[in-house]
Amino acid sequence: MARSGTTRRLSLLAVTLTSVAAALALGVVPVRDWLGQRVRTADLQAQVEEVEALNSGYEDRIDALNTDEEIERRARSDYNLVMPDEEAYAVVPPPRVDHPVPRIWPFGDWTG
């Protein structure tokens, strides 16, 4: 009878250990995957917010480009256009003149 009690305890222990091992194997992997998915979701959410901010900036630019003031400003600055009753002048800087500089200190080499 002592043997059947020990066998019964050992089999109960084996069943318990097998159940615990199965629960850990089936529970740990999904939890690890779930935690990984949470991190990945947070990263993707940050990327989405960044793209939405960029899109908002583009929408603001599009809205500004649809105004007469912005069209006139861009035409004047980017394409040098003027209104029909205006005259355009181009102011050219004077040509660069090289001035002779002595080759002595402090203008040049004074080592020799």
C-alpha positions, 0 to 999 in steps of 0.5 A: 500500500505504501507503494501505491500511495507513492506512485499516486503522489508521483503521478499527481506530481508529474501531472501537476508539473506537466500542467504547469509547464504547459501553462507556462509554455502556452502563456509566456510566449503569447505574453511576450508577443503581446508586449512586443506588439505594444512596443511596436504599436507605440513606435508606429503611433509615433510615426503616424503622429509625425506624418500627420504633423507633416501633412498638416504643414503641407495642408497649411502651405496649400491653403496659403498658395490658394490666396491672391497675396501668396500667389503675388508674393511667390510670382514677385520673389521666385519669378521676378514678375511685376504687375502690368502698370509697374516697371522692373529694375535689376540692380547689379552689384558693381564689379569686384576690383582687386586692390594691390596689397603689399606682401609685407606684414600684416598683409602677407608673409613676414617670415622672410 
